[in-house]
């Protein structure tokens, strides 16, 4: 039984001895609330008197107590929850707060749990141990879970601020008067509801939205993939259709090229026959009919080739100035035989007899002929076609209008928007099935002219095609091409003239060209390029006329080989082909061809071009005699130019050497004497010895004109004797070098 004074009060320590275990120390404290007053005890101021009383002295007084053992009453009652406050407002039983929520349906002392909203983030709970004897000696501690540490309270109120949503087990325990903690605690379940966006319903909603979004994405992806598959399928179908169309076009184009050769064999002989004056009139009319229909066949072939050009974007306008009504009337006249055959009338009404404007003649012919062909093909027996040409005023100025009205089967309204599409066919009630490209070409050519084409129903029966073209006059007046007639007398005959080599795989066409040329030139023939080269190696030729499409070696390969071989590079090459596109013509010219003629061709034009090339070669021979001449002016290929340049340079380098011979010159240029001889004669018209002599005489003339040397000195410098110099100078210039020198000096003296 120990009594101790401290700065804070008096403490009584009771020691309980238990033989079975270690001593138990219990302490009881007394404060101002227990009646000791506001006294501060002094150090060592404690005394036990004879009566056994203990005196404890302090500032201003002392306290006396009898140290007999005190029977302390231990308080072991459980903690109870006495009040709930939210934002410092006490909540009563059955009280409704925001949103009519009742938090305490019964007294909190009887409640096992309370439920709060997430907005009740500032609340407190009061507790009590029901010890009213010494309440100031009771201490409280709490925790929110079994594994949490106990938190001691300074009073009997537990404060909570922004407690996260969740379920908490509030455990509270108290200490007794002796300061010992009671092991048994009181529990209260606190449920803090989450906000709506964190609630179970929200998560269910989120999950539902997630599934909805996923479902929408899956459906959208499925639709997208389905659409993608459809687009891919459509693309494949379009590509397949495009490939089919391309295959059609390639097939048609190849067939068209193949048809041009036999058509050439029909048209060219017919033109040759029509050019003679010995034919009977009736026979001549029949030949004209054959010729006209052959030309129509060529026109159909050209139509396929025109479509190919349009598809490749190669079709361009070649504008010229002319009278549109005259051209249309001329085209209509070509249908006279057709009108008689089907008993269909054709009337041409020129409301404007003269409409002079810019247009592409060939394309306008194609436009009118295609529309007229359809008007006749889809017409009825004893029907009619009326072509009207007039001038109208449009929003942007004057327009030329061509109307073709027929009394045929007409066009369904649903097909009018598709009638100008490629390969579209309107074969209703008609035995004729077209190829579906004529009107497509019409529309494309009209658009190229900046115009418009449309189709309407004829008033009574049939259709009316209306073509409107803007009238422009920026080009010069159309000049009609001259009809070329070859006068056989202008073709100079030479006794030792080299032959023309004809290279053609078609036997009939090859023989026809041979028969056409042999009256004017010696002719050789080969069936392919390889055979032609073998013949050229054995027999010199003055020209090669070759078809392009041939087996073994085609015309382009042959042309390229000729122009790159020094033995043959001087030989002119004319290519004959059924390919009419600019691309093929350009390719042929790039290979070095001197001319390019498409089938079918006019024989007179072929003869004229042959003659012009031969005359050009003769002019080169004459040009070589000139005092100053560049190699590029007398050669037709870069190899020839290099050869002549090298030969001239070698002769000039060895000019003063009288022993510089033809053998040395041919060796220096890298050719045999025989090949060099043939090559030089073909280019310059001179044998090698004449070539060397000509260059020496030209240089001698230059010395006379520009130096003060005498004739003997000049002859020595050019490798000739004075006698040789005088002889050859007179042969070239018509006078002796001394006379030429004298006249030159006298002329210079008079001028000075």
C-alpha positions in Angstrom: 0.0 0.0 0.0 2.1 2.8 -1.4 1.2 6.5 -1.6 3.1 8.8 -3.9 2.9 12.5 -4.6 3.6 13.8 -8.1 3.3 17.1 -9.9 -0.2 16.0 -11.2 -1.7 14.5 -8.0 -1.6 11.5 -5.7 -1.2 8.0 -6.7 -2.0 4.9 -4.6 -0.2 1.7 -5.7 -1.7 -1.5 -4.3 0.5 -4.6 -4.6 -1.4 -7.9 -4.6 0.8 -10.8 -3.7 -0.1 -14.1 -5.4 2.2 -17.1 -4.5 1.3 -18.7 -7.8 2.5 -15.9 -10.0 4.3 -12.6 -9.9 2.9 -9.7 -7.9 0.1 -7.6 -9.4 0.4 -3.9 -9.2 -2.8 -1.8 -9.2 -2.7 2.0 -9.2 -5.3 4.5 -8.3 -4.9 8.2 -9.0 -6.5 11.1 -7.4 -6.9 14.5 -9.0 -8.5 17.8 -8.3 -11.9 16.3 -9.2 -11.4 13.8 -6.3 -11.1 16.6 -3.7 -7.4 17.2 -3.3 -7.8 20.8 -4.5 -5.5 22.9 -6.6 -2.3 22.0 -4.8 1.3 21.4 -6.0 3.2 19.0 -3.9 6.8 19.8 -2.8 9.7 17.4 -3.2 10.3 15.4 0.0 7.3 17.0 1.7 5.6 13.8 2.9 5.5 12.5 6.5 3.8 9.6 8.4 2.9 10.6 12.1 2.5 8.4 15.1 -1.1 7.9 14.4 -0.2 6.3 11.1 -1.6 9.2 9.2 0.3 10.4 6.2 0.8 14.1 5.7 1.6 15.3 2.1 2.7 19.0 2.0 2.5 21.4 -0.9 2.4 25.1 -1.7 0.0 26.7 0.8 -1.2 23.6 2.7 -1.1 19.9 3.2 -3.3 16.9 2.8 -3.8 14.2 5.4 -5.0 10.7 4.7 -5.3 7.4 6.7 -3.4 4.8 4.8 -5.7 2.0 5.7 -6.4 -0.3 2.7 -9.2 1.1 0.6 -11.7 -1.2 -0.9 -11.7 0.0 -4.6 -14.8 -1.0 -6.7 -13.8 -2.1 -10.1 -16.1 -1.0 -13.0 -16.3 -3.7 -15.7 -19.4 -2.6 -17.6 -19.3 -2.6 -21.5 -19.2 0.6 -23.5 -22.5 1.7 -25.0 -23.1 4.1 -27.9 -25.1 7.1 -26.8 -25.4 9.6 -29.7 -24.8 10.1 -33.4 -24.1 13.5 -34.8 -23.8 14.5 -38.5 -22.1 17.9 -39.2 -22.5 18.6 -35.4 -26.2 18.0 -35.6 -27.5 15.2 -33.4 -29.6 12.6 -35.1 -32.7 11.5 -33.3 -34.6 8.3 -33.6 -36.8 8.3 -36.7 -35.6 11.7 -37.8 -35.5 12.1 -41.7 -32.7 14.0 -43.3 -31.9 14.8 -46.9 -33.9 12.7 -49.5 -36.1 11.5 -46.6 -33.5 9.2 -45.3 -34.0 7.8 -41.7 -30.6 6.8 -40.3 -31.8 5.7 -36.8 -35.0 3.8 -36.9 -34.4 2.9 -33.2 -32.1 4.1 -30.4 -28.5 3.8 -31.2 -27.9 1.9 -28.0 -30.0 -0.9 -29.5 -28.7 -0.6 -33.0 -26.3 -3.1 -34.3 -25.5 -1.1 -37.4 -26.1 2.2 -39.1 -26.1 3.1 -42.8 -24.8 6.5 -44.0 -24.7 8.1 -47.4 -21.4 9.2 -49.1 -22.4 12.8 -48.5 -22.5 12.2 -44.7 -18.7 12.6 -44.7 -18.5 14.5 -41.3 -20.0 12.7 -38.4 -19.2 11.6 -34.8 -20.4 9.0 -32.3 -20.5 9.5 -28.5 -19.7 6.6 -26.2 -20.1 5.9 -22.4 -18.9 3.3 -19.9 -21.8 4.1 -17.5 -19.3 4.8 -14.7 -20.6 7.9 -12.9 -18.4 7.6 -9.8 -15.2 8.6 -11.5 -16.0 9.3 -15.1 -12.9 11.4 -15.5 -10.8 8.3 -14.8 -12.4 6.3 -17.6 -10.5 6.2 -20.9 -11.8 5.0 -24.3 -10.0 3.4 -27.3 -11.5 2.4 -30.8 -10.6 0.7 -34.0 -12.4 0.1 -37.3 -11.3 -3.5 -37.9 -9.9 -6.5 -36.1 -6.4 -6.1 -37.5 -6.2 -2.3 -36.9 -4.4 -0.7 -34.0 -6.4 0.8 -31.1 -6.7 4.5 -31.1 -7.1 6.2 -27.7 -9.6 9.0 -27.3 -9.1 12.2 -25.4 -12.8 12.2 -24.4 -15.8 10.1 -25.2 -16.5 11.3 -28.8 -15.2 9.5 -31.9 -14.9 11.8 -34.9 -15.0 10.7 -38.5 -14.2 12.9 -41.5 -14.5 11.8 -45.2 -14.7 8.1 -44.4 -14.4 6.2 -47.7 -17.3 4.1 -48.8 -17.3 0.6 -47.4 -18.4 -1.5 -44.3 -16.6 -0.9 -41.1 -16.7 -2.7 -37.7 -16.4 0.0 -35.1 -15.0 -1.5 -31.9 -14.8 0.5 -28.7 -13.4 -0.4 -25.3 -12.9 1.5 -22.0 -10.6 1.4 -19.0 -11.8 1.0 -15.3 -11.1 3.2 -12.3 -7.8 1.4 -11.8 -6.7 2.3 -15.4 -7.0 -1.3 -16.6 -8.5 -1.8 -20.1 -11.6 -4.0 -20.2 -11.0 -6.7 -22.8 -14.6 -6.9 -23.9 -15.4 -4.3 -26.6 -18.7 -3.0 -28.0 -19.3 -3.2 -31.8 -21.2 -1.1 -34.2 -21.4 -1.9 -38.0 -21.1 1.3 -40.0 -22.0 1.1 -43.7 -21.0 4.1 -45.8 -22.8 3.9 -49.2 -20.7 4.8 -52.2 -21.7 7.7 -54.5 -24.0 6.6 -57.4 -21.1 6.4 -59.9 -19.4 3.9 -57.5 -22.5 2.0 -56.5 -23.4 -1.5 -57.4 -26.2 -0.2 -59.7 -23.7 2.1 -61.3 -21.3 -0.8 -61.9 -24.2 -2.9 -63.3 -25.1 0.1 -65.5 -21.4 0.4 -66.5 -21.3 -3.3 -67.3 -24.5 -3.0 -69.3 -23.2 0.0 -71.2 -19.9 -1.9 -71.7 -21.8 -4.8 -73.2 -24.0 -2.5 -75.3 -20.9 -0.7 -76.6 -19.2 -4.0 -77.3 -22.3 -5.2 -79.0 -22.6 -2.0 -81.1 -18.9 -2.3 -81.9 -19.2 -5.9 -82.9 -22.3 -5.2 -85.0 -20.6 -2.2 -86.5 -17.4 -4.2 -87.1 -19.5 -7.0 -88.6 -21.3 -4.6 -90.9 -18.1 -2.9 -91.7 -16.4 -6.2 -92.5 -19.5 -7.3 -94.5 -19.4 -4.0 -96.4 -15.7 -4.4 -96.9 -16.2 -7.9 -98.2 -19.0 -6.5 -100.4 -16.7 -3.7 -101.6 -13.8 -6.2 -102.2 -16.2 -8.5 -104.0 -17.5 -5.5 -106.0 -13.9 -4.4 -106.7 -13.0 -7.9 -107.8 -16.0 -8.0 -110.0 -15.1 -4.6 -111.4 -11.5 -5.7 -111.9 -12.7 -8.9 -113.4 -15.1 -7.1 -115.7 -12.3 -4.6 -116.5 -10.0 -7.5 -117.3 -12.7 -9.0 -119.5 -13.2 -5.7 -121.2 -9.5 -5.3 -121.6 -9.3 -8.8 -123.0 -12.2 -7.9 -125.4 -10.4 -4.8 -126.4 -7.1 -6.5 -126.9 -8.9 -9.2 -128.9 -10.7 -6.7 -131.0 -7.6 -4.6 -131.5 -5.6 -7.6 -132.6 -8.4 -8.7 -134.9 -8.5 -5.1 -136.2 -4.8 -5.1 -136.9 -5.1 -8.5 -138.7 -8.0 -7.2 -140.8 -6.1 -4.2 -142.0 -3.7 -6.2 -144.2 -6.4 -8.0 -146.2 -8.4 -4.8 -146.4 -5.2 -3.1 -147.8 -5.1 -5.9 -150.4 -8.7 -5.0 -151.3 -8.7 -1.2 -151.2 -5.2 -0.5 -152.7 -5.7 -2.6 -155.9 -9.2 -1.1 -156.2 -7.8 2.4 -156.0 -5.3 1.4 -158.6 -8.0 0.1 -160.9 -10.2 3.2 -160.3 -7.2 5.4 -161.3 -7.2 3.8 -164.8 -9.4 5.3 -167.6 -9.9 2.0 -169.6 -12.7 0.6 -167.3 -16.3 0.3 -168.5 -18.6 2.6 -166.6 -20.8 -0.1 -165.2 -17.7 -2.1 -164.1 -16.3 1.1 -162.6 -19.5 1.6 -160.6 -19.3 -1.9 -159.2 -15.7 -1.4 -158.3 -16.7 1.9 -156.5 -19.3 -0.1 -154.6 -16.7 -2.7 -153.5 -14.3 0.1 -152.6 -16.9 2.0 -150.6 -17.9 -1.1 -148.6 -14.2 -2.0 -148.0 -13.8 1.6 -146.7 -16.8 1.0 -144.4 -15.1 -2.1 -143.1 -11.9 -0.1 -142.4 -14.2 2.4 -140.7 -15.5 -0.3 -138.4 -12.0 -1.5 -137.6 -10.9 2.1 -136.9 -13.9 2.5 -134.6 -12.5 -0.3 -132.4 -9.1 1.3 -132.5 -10.6 4.7 -131.6 -12.2 3.2 -128.6 -8.9 1.8 -127.5 -7.3 5.2 -127.8 -10.2 6.7 -125.7 -9.7 4.1 -123.0 -5.9 4.8 -122.9 -6.4 8.6 -122.9 -4.5 8.9 -126.2 -7.3 10.5 -128.2 -6.7 14.3 -128.8 -8.3 16.9 -131.1 -6.6 17.9 -134.3 -8.6 21.1 -134.9 -8.9 22.8 -138.3 -11.2 25.4 -139.8 -14.0 24.5 -142.2 -17.7 24.5 -143.2 -19.5 22.0 -140.9 -22.7 21.7 -143.1 -20.7 20.8 -146.2 -18.9 18.1 -144.2 -22.1 16.7 -142.8 -23.8 16.7 -146.3 -20.8 14.9 -147.7 -21.0 12.2 -145.1 -24.8 11.8 -145.7 -24.1 11.4 -149.4 -22.0 8.3 -148.7 -25.1 6.6 -147.4 -26.9 6.7 -150.8 -26.4 3.1 -151.6 -27.5 2.1 -148.1 -30.8 4.1 -148.5 -31.6 2.2 -151.8 -30.8 -1.1 -150.2 -33.2 -0.8 -147.3 -35.7 1.6 -149.0 -35.1 4.2 -146.3 -35.2 7.9 -147.3 -32.5 10.3 -146.2 -33.2 14.0 -146.2 -30.6 16.7 -145.3 -32.0 20.0 -144.2 -29.4 22.8 -144.1 -31.0 25.7 -142.1 -27.7 27.3 -142.1 -25.8 26.5 -145.3 -22.5 27.9 -144.0 -21.2 27.4 -140.4 -17.5 28.0 -140.5 -15.9 26.8 -137.3 -13.0 24.8 -135.7 -13.5 21.1 -135.5 -11.6 17.8 -135.9 -12.8 16.5 -139.3 -12.1 12.9 -138.6 -13.9 12.9 -135.3 -16.9 14.8 -136.7 -17.1 12.2 -139.5 -17.1 9.5 -136.8 -19.8 11.2 -134.8 -22.2 11.7 -137.8 -21.5 8.3 -139.3 -22.1 6.4 -136.1 -25.4 8.2 -135.4 -26.5 7.7 -139.1 -25.5 4.0 -138.9 -27.7 3.5 -135.9 -30.6 5.4 -137.5 -30.5 3.0 -140.5 -29.8 -0.2 -138.5 -32.7 0.3 -136.1 -35.1 1.8 -138.6 -38.1 0.1 -140.3 -38.6 -0.7 -144.0 -39.9 2.3 -145.9 -38.9 4.5 -143.0 -36.9 7.7 -143.1 -34.0 9.6 -141.6 -33.8 13.4 -141.5 -30.6 15.3 -140.8 -30.9 18.9 -139.8 -28.0 21.3 -139.4 -28.6 24.8 -138.0 -27.1 27.5 -135.8 -28.6 28.2 -132.3 -27.8 30.6 -129.5 -26.8 29.1 -126.2 -25.9 30.7 -122.8 -22.3 31.0 -123.7 -22.6 32.0 -127.3 -23.5 30.5 -130.7 -23.7 26.7 -131.2 -23.8 24.5 -134.2 -26.6 21.9 -133.8 -26.8 18.6 -135.7 -30.1 16.7 -135.4 -30.6 13.1 -136.7 -34.2 12.0 -136.5 -35.3 8.5 -137.5 -38.6 6.5 -137.7 -37.1 3.4 -136.1 -38.0 1.3 -133.1 -37.0 4.1 -130.6 -35.3 3.8 -127.2 -36.9 2.9 -123.9 -36.9 5.7 -121.3 -35.0 3.5 -118.8 -32.3 3.0 -121.4 -31.8 6.6 -122.5 -29.4 7.4 -119.7 -27.3 4.3 -120.5 -27.4 4.4 -124.3 -24.0 6.2 -124.4 -22.3 3.7 -122.1 -19.6 1.4 -123.5 -20.9 -2.0 -124.7 -24.5 -1.0 -124.0 -26.9 -2.4 -126.7 -30.5 -1.5 -127.6 -31.6 -4.5 -129.7 -35.3 -4.5 -128.9 -37.5 -5.5 -131.8 -34.5 -5.5 -134.1 -32.7 -8.3 -135.8 -29.5 -6.2 -135.6 -27.3 -6.5 -132.5 -24.7 -3.8 -132.3 -21.3 -3.9 -130.6 -22.3 -1.2 -128.1 -19.3 1.2 -128.7 -20.5 3.5 -131.5 -22.6 5.9 -129.4 -20.0 5.7 -126.6 -17.4 7.0 -129.1 -19.9 9.7 -130.2 -20.3 11.0 -126.7 -16.6 11.0 -126.0 -15.8 12.8 -129.2 -18.5 15.4 -128.6 -17.2 16.0 -125.1 -13.7 16.5 -126.6 -15.1 19.3 -128.7 -16.7 20.8 -125.6 -20.2 20.0 -126.8 -23.2 17.9 -125.7 -25.2 15.0 -127.1 -28.6 13.9 -126.1 -31.4 11.6 -127.3 -35.2 12.3 -127.4 -38.3 10.6 -128.7 -39.3 11.5 -132.2 -42.8 13.0 -132.4 -44.5 10.1 -134.2 -42.0 7.3 -133.9 -38.3 6.7 -133.4 -35.6 8.8 -131.8 -33.8 12.1 -132.3 -30.1 12.5 -131.6 -29.1 16.1 -131.0 -25.4 17.1 -131.1 -24.5 20.7 -130.1 -21.0 22.0 -130.6 -19.6 25.4 -129.6 -18.6 27.6 -132.6 -15.0 28.8 -132.4 -12.9 30.4 -135.1 -9.4 30.5 -133.7 -7.8 28.3 -136.4 -7.0 29.2 -140.0 -9.3 28.3 -142.8 -9.3 24.6 -143.6 -7.0 23.8 -146.6 -8.2 20.8 -148.5 -5.3 18.3 -149.0 -4.0 18.0 -152.5 -4.6 14.8 -154.3 -1.2 13.4 -154.9 -0.7 11.9 -158.4 2.6 10.3 -159.1 4.0 11.0 -162.5 6.1 7.9 -163.3 8.4 10.2 -165.3 9.7 11.9 -162.2 11.1 8.7 -160.9 14.6 8.7 -162.3 15.8 5.4 -163.8 19.4 4.4 -163.2 21.1 1.5 -164.9 22.8 0.2 -161.8 20.2 1.2 -159.3 20.2 -0.8 -156.0 17.0 -2.8 -155.3 14.4 -2.0 -152.7 13.9 -4.8 -150.1 10.3 -5.6 -149.2 9.9 -7.5 -145.9 6.4 -8.9 -145.4 5.2 -12.2 -144.0 1.8 -12.1 -145.8 2.5 -13.7 -149.2 -0.4 -11.9 -151.0 0.5 -8.5 -149.6 4.2 -9.0 -150.3 3.5 -10.0 -153.9 1.2 -7.0 -154.3 3.9 -4.6 -153.1 6.4 -6.2 -155.4 4.1 -5.9 -158.4 3.4 -2.3 -157.5 7.0 -1.3 -157.2 8.8 -3.3 -159.8 7.6 -1.0 -162.6 9.6 1.8 -160.9 12.5 0.1 -159.0 14.3 -3.1 -158.8 12.7 -5.1 -155.9 13.8 -7.9 -153.6 11.6 -9.7 -151.0 11.9 -11.4 -147.7 9.3 -13.0 -145.4 10.8 -11.9 -142.1 13.5 -9.7 -140.6 16.1 -12.5 -140.1 15.9 -13.5 -143.7 16.1 -9.8 -144.8 19.4 -9.4 -142.9 20.9 -12.4 -144.6 19.9 -11.0 -148.0 21.3 -7.5 -147.1 24.7 -9.1 -146.1 25.0 -10.5 -149.6 23.3 -7.8 -151.7 23.3 -4.1 -151.1 19.9 -2.4 -151.1 18.9 1.3 -151.3 15.8 1.0 -149.1 13.9 -1.4 -146.8 10.1 -1.4 -146.7 9.0 -3.7 -143.8 5.9 -4.8 -142.1 6.0 -4.6 -138.2 4.2 -7.7 -137.1 6.1 -10.7 -138.4 7.4 -14.0 -137.0 11.1 -14.8 -136.2 12.1 -11.1 -136.3 9.5 -8.3 -136.5 9.9 -5.0 -138.2 10.9 -3.0 -135.1 13.8 -5.4 -134.4 14.9 -5.3 -138.0 14.8 -1.5 -138.0 16.8 -1.4 -134.8 19.4 -3.9 -136.1 19.8 -1.9 -139.4 20.3 1.4 -137.6 22.8 0.0 -135.1 24.9 -1.9 -137.7 27.6 0.3 -139.4 27.2 -1.8 -142.6 23.5 -1.0 -143.0 22.9 2.2 -140.9 22.8 4.4 -144.1 19.8 2.4 -145.5 16.4 4.2 -145.1 13.6 2.1 -143.5 9.9 2.6 -144.1 7.6 0.7 -141.7 4.2 -0.6 -142.9 1.7 -1.6 -140.1 -1.9 -1.9 -139.1 -1.2 -0.2 -135.8 -2.4 3.3 -136.0 -2.0 4.6 -132.5 0.5 7.5 -131.8 2.2 5.2 -129.3 3.1 2.6 -131.9 4.1 5.3 -134.5 6.3 7.0 -131.9 7.9 3.6 -131.0 8.6 2.9 -134.7 10.2 6.3 -135.2 12.3 5.9 -132.0 13.8 2.7 -133.5 15.2 4.9 -136.3 12.5 4.4 -139.0 12.6 7.1 -141.7 8.9 6.9 -142.3 5.8 5.1 -141.0 2.8 4.3 -143.2 -0.4 2.7 -141.8 -2.5 0.1 -143.6 -4.5 0.4 -145.7 -2.5 3.0 -147.6 -2.7 4.8 -150.9 -0.2 3.4 -153.3 0.6 6.8 -154.9 1.5 8.1 -151.5 3.9 5.2 -150.8 5.6 5.7 -154.2 5.9 9.5 -153.5 7.5 8.9 -150.1 10.0 6.3 -151.6 10.9 8.8 -154.3 11.4 11.6 -151.8 13.7 9.6 -149.7 15.7 8.5 -152.8 15.9 12.2 -154.0 17.0 13.2 -150.5 19.9 10.7 -150.9 20.8 12.1 -154.3 20.8 15.6 -152.8 23.3 14.4 -150.1 25.6 13.2 -152.9 25.4 16.6 -154.5 25.9 18.4 -151.2 29.1 16.6 -150.6 30.6 18.6 -153.5 30.0 21.9 -151.6 33.0 23.7 -150.2 31.8 23.4 -146.6 29.5 20.5 -145.5 28.9 19.1 -142.1 28.6 15.2 -141.8 25.2 15.6 -140.1 23.9 17.2 -143.3 24.6 14.2 -145.5 23.9 11.3 -143.1 20.7 9.7 -141.8 21.9 8.0 -138.6 24.3 8.8 -135.8 26.5 5.8 -136.8 26.8 7.3 -140.4 27.6 10.7 -139.0 30.4 9.3 -136.7 31.8 7.3 -139.6 32.0 10.3 -142.0 33.3 12.6 -139.3 36.1 10.0 -138.5 36.9 9.5 -142.2 37.1 13.3 -142.8 39.3 13.7 -139.7 41.7 10.9 -140.8 42.0 12.4 -144.4 42.7 15.8 -143.0 45.2 14.4 -140.5 47.1 12.7 -143.4 46.4 15.4 -146.0 50.1 16.0 -146.9 50.9 12.3 -147.1 50.7 11.4 -150.9 50.8 7.7 -149.9 47.7 7.7 -147.7 45.6 5.2 -149.6 42.1 3.8 -149.5 43.4 0.6 -147.7 44.9 2.7 -144.9 41.7 4.8 -144.5 39.5 1.7 -144.4 41.8 0.1 -141.9 41.8 3.3 -139.7 38.0 3.5 -139.6 37.8 -0.2 -138.7 36.1 -1.6 -141.8 37.1 -3.9 -144.7 37.8 -2.2 -148.0 34.7 -3.7 -149.6 32.3 -2.6 -146.8 33.9 0.8 -146.6 33.5 1.2 -150.3 29.8 0.4 -150.3 29.1 2.5 -147.3 30.9 5.6 -148.6 29.2 5.3 -152.0 25.8 5.0 -150.3 26.3 8.1 -148.1 28.3 10.5 -150.3 27.9 9.1 -153.8 31.7 8.9 -154.1 34.1 6.0 -154.0 36.8 6.1 -151.3 39.5 7.3 -153.7 37.2 10.1 -154.9 36.3 10.9 -151.3 40.0 11.4 -150.4 40.6 13.3 -153.6 37.6 15.6 -153.1 38.7 16.5 -149.5 42.2 17.3 -150.8 40.9 19.6 -153.6 38.6 21.3 -151.1 41.5 21.9 -148.8 43.6 23.2 -151.7 40.9 25.7 -152.6 40.9 26.9 -149.0 44.7 27.4 -149.2 44.3 29.4 -152.5 41.7 31.7 -150.8 43.3 32.2 -147.4 47.1 31.8 -147.9 49.9 33.4 -149.9 51.3 30.0 -151.0 51.9 29.3 -154.7 50.2 26.4 -156.5 53.2 24.0 -156.2 53.4 24.6 -152.4 49.6 24.1 -152.0 49.8 20.8 -154.1 52.6 19.6 -151.8 50.5 20.4 -148.7 47.5 18.4 -149.9 49.6 15.3 -151.1 49.2 15.8 -154.8 51.6 16.7 -157.6 51.0 20.2 -159.2 49.7 18.4 -162.4 47.2 16.3 -160.4 46.0 19.3 -158.4 45.4 21.3 -161.7 43.6 18.4 -163.3 41.2 17.5 -160.5 40.7 21.1 -159.5 39.5 21.9 -163.0 37.2 18.8 -163.0 35.6 20.0 -159.7 35.4 23.8 -160.3 35.6 24.1 -164.1 38.9 26.1 -164.2 42.6 25.7 -163.4 43.8 26.6 -159.8 46.1 29.3 -161.3 43.1 31.0 -163.1 41.0 30.7 -160.0 43.9 32.3 -158.0 44.3 35.1 -160.5 40.6 36.0 -160.5 40.5 35.9 -156.7 43.5 38.3 -156.4 42.0 40.6 -159.0 38.6 40.6 -157.3 40.2 41.4 -153.9 42.3 44.2 -155.4 39.3 45.9 -157.0 37.3 45.7 -153.7 40.2 47.2 -151.7 
